[in-house]
């Protein structure tokens, strides 16, 4: 845990490939929000899904962050080494009667469009075969205020009871992120709006486990010309650690910070130092998505 009263932010990439422009927006936004408040900025490697991970990607991500002038505090936390903490949280939830085994297959659940209908509620765990473990939810609306997107209300009835331990034995993202945010004392989560829908599930878990709820800041997600989120699947161009300035300045512009032209002749450290001094969250566009080529000059009105 970390000192109370201090701002603690984080960047938590998955090592499924190199960082791209969308990753940089999330990293830079979280870094500036923390540093502008004289807080700490942690890096956490979300390496709990081995089938999706790429060999060497974790080290490549760290080298890229260094090349872009984004220095983190303390040691990098690797989720692959945190199994004991996750199992302890599952045990607490099971003890409180909030966890149950689920034998449902993807084929059985396909007609329900991502909402779990509760088929395995009340069933006893099977002594045979693989099964997932789900946490109980209810339909009580969960309300929170996002620093960019404004007041949000989400009902877990839209998702139903969600998985914390997968059938393949791997821990689910929703569990790991909640445990590790609490462990690292994160006071504000700054990330892309593609994770906005996960917030209610995470707040639900925080409440069940007795953790404080951090503040939330969901940045616009960078999309390509077709409107698809920049990702490995959409063949987003990897960041070039040898040429950080163009993408670094473009990311500042994407976030509405209006970097001056002379920064193009500086170093990554100088660009980041300027950005920390001039960071204004109210300039970040109030949008869920934004074209990567969009360079808004006046975003103070925060039009959706």
Secondary structure, DSSP 8 states (H G I E B T S, - for coil): ---TTS-EEEE---SSS--BHHHHHHHHHHHHHHHTTT-EEEEEE----GGG--TTHHHHHHHHHHHTT---SS--EEGGG-HHHHHHHHHHHHHTT-EEEE---HHHHGGGTT----TTTT----SSS--EEEE---S--EEEEETTTEEEEE-GGGT-SEEEE-TTS-B-HHHHHHHHHHHTT--EEEEEGGGGGGHHHHHHHHHHHT----EEEEE-EEE-TTS-B-STTTT--B--TTSHHHHHHHHHHHTT----GGGGGS-HHHHHHHHHHH--GGGS---SEEETT---S--TT---
